[in-house]
Amino acid sequence: MQVLKRKSLALVGNHAVAYAVKQAKPQVLSVFPITPQTTMLEKLAEYVSKGELKAEMIRVESEHSAMAAVYGAAVAGSRVFTATSSQGLLYMTEMIYWAGGQRVPIVAAIATRALAEPWTIWDDHQDFISKRDAIWIQMMAENVQEAYDMTLQAFKISEDQRVIMPVMMGFDGFILTHTMERVEVLEDSEVDSFLPPRQFNLIDFSDPVGVGPIATPDEYIKIRYEAKKAMERSKDVIRDIMKEYEKISGRKYDLVECYKCEDADYVIVSMGAWSSDGKVAVDRLRNNGEKVGLLKIRVFRPFPKEEIREKLKDVKAVVTFDRAYSFGSGGILANEIKSALYGNNIPVHSVIAGLGGKDVRPLHFQNVIEDLISGKLEEERWIL
């Protein structure tokens, strides 16, 4: 595969996402500040003011209005974008469900941040994962390069005629939003080819009609069933678009990423930025003679159940690392993995860590696996 030599930029995560959005050329943006995503929208405002992005930027009074604004614009045929975090995402929730239920093509970047109470501005995944049933495709980036790449992919996925569905691109607050990395960016012409202008709308402008979207019970369940089928189809759509992106970028993407887990006896399952810390721990353990790997969940919805079963079918045990917790049930990712592996008789241990931004390092991953191998790891452990 011949890939062009491209320019690399030093970008913090928020600016990398903003750069990708600028190249995607949305016609409508809605903005409302909340830490830690505010600098992303400030950068987009700068692009608009300089004429580098020809878009209508709507400065709304709340996150609820932010989603409502792009919802209406997307229904009318515009490519749209917004972003939020934490309590802002909760405030958007009503419109999040409207957009998902109506399957409106919207892209939203979620700078993940812990939820109140107590009040905090630091990272975990509870906000992002709380929208797992909202009929949105959800993807999570590991690093700033992935945040850039997956933002571009998200626009194309959301507008694909086989599904037409909103997409959330999640990336860890502060850990990625404010961390500067070397990012290889595509040329504008390449993005234009990969992501041509949107050519459809959800309204017949030759005969416009406003209808309150109330459904009878008989119709409601049918609409939900169609959403289920679209979500299932989206796996193939996501793969196809990721393969197309690989051809122009040289970077390979899939629903999950396997790091040295092909021959592993023990596998860490993770999602987001701390997957990089887990990979460091895997390398250390491999150097000590332990056959350990890491499986990263890149696409959380639709949940890649079949791919996980295939990747983990021969392992002795699995350890999930969760930055989110369902009180009264357990680690959310752990429960998803247990469901995926049901019937395989593979022990799944759950580690809850990093809530509210609590620091987690490679040594934490390493210690957990060493305890697993020695038989000292509980079914559920919290790293406090």
C-alpha positions, 0 to 999 in steps of 0.5 A: 500500500502506497501512502502519501507523505503528509504533514504532521502537526503538534495538536492537543486532543481538542484541537485535533478534533476541531481540525478534523471537523474543519476538514469535514466541512459541516454547515452547522455547529452548535456550541456551549462551553463545558470543561474539558471540551471548551477549547475545541469549540473555541478553535472551531469558532476561530476557524469560522471567524477566519473564513477557514470553515464556512459554517453557521455557528449557533451560540446556544444557552444550554447543552439541551439547546445545542443538541436541539439546534443540530438535530433540526439542522441535520433533519433539514439536510445539513452536516452538523457537529456539536460537543459536550462533556459530563453534566452537559451530556446529561442535560442533552439527554432528552434530545440525545434520545430524540436524535437516536430514535429518529436516526438523525445523522449527527456527530458529537464529540464527548470529552469524557468526565466524571459525573456529580455528585461529588463535583469533579472536572476529572476523567472517567467514562460514566457520562459516555457509557450512560448513553449506551441505550440511546441508539447512537453508534459509540466509538472511543479513542485511545490517543490524539491520532485516533481522535482525529481519525475517528472524527472523520470516520464518524461523519461518513458512518453517520451519513451512510445510507445503509444505517443513517444514525448519530455517532458519538466519538468519545475521548478521555477528558484532560488525558487526551483533550489537553495532551499534545501529540504528533498527529498526521493529518490528511490533505483537505483534498483527500478528506473531500474525496473520502467525505463528499458533501451530504446529498440527502435530507430527511424532509421532502422540501417539495411538500413540507409537512410538520408532524408530531412524531407520536406512534401507536404501540403497534408502530412504536415497536416496529420503529424500535425493531428497525433501529435494532436492525440498523444498529446490527448492519452498522458493524459492516458499515463501520468496517467498510469505512474503516478499511476505506480510511486505511487505504488513504491514511495507512492506519488500520482500524477495526471494531476491536484491536488485539495487542499480543493477544493471539497466543495469550493465556490472560487478556486485559480488556480496556477502552480509551486512553489507558489502553496505552498503559495496559500495553506497556504492562503487557510488554513488561509481563511478556519480558517476564515470560508471561503470555499476556495480551490486551483487547481494546474495545474501539466501538462500544455500540454496536457492541462487538460481541462476536469479535470478542468471543473469537479473540478470547475463545482460547484464553484462561482468564480475562480482566476488564478495566472499567472507568464506569460502574453500575451500582448494584450490578458491577463494572459496566464493561465487565458485564458486557464482556461476561455476556459476550463470553457466556457459555465459554467458561472463561473467568472474567475478573472486574477491576474498577479504577480511574473514577473521577480521574484517579491516576492509573499507571502501567504498574497497576495493570501489571500488579493486577495480572500478577495477582491473577496468575498467582490466584490472588485476584478477586472477582471484583477489585477496586483500585483506590 
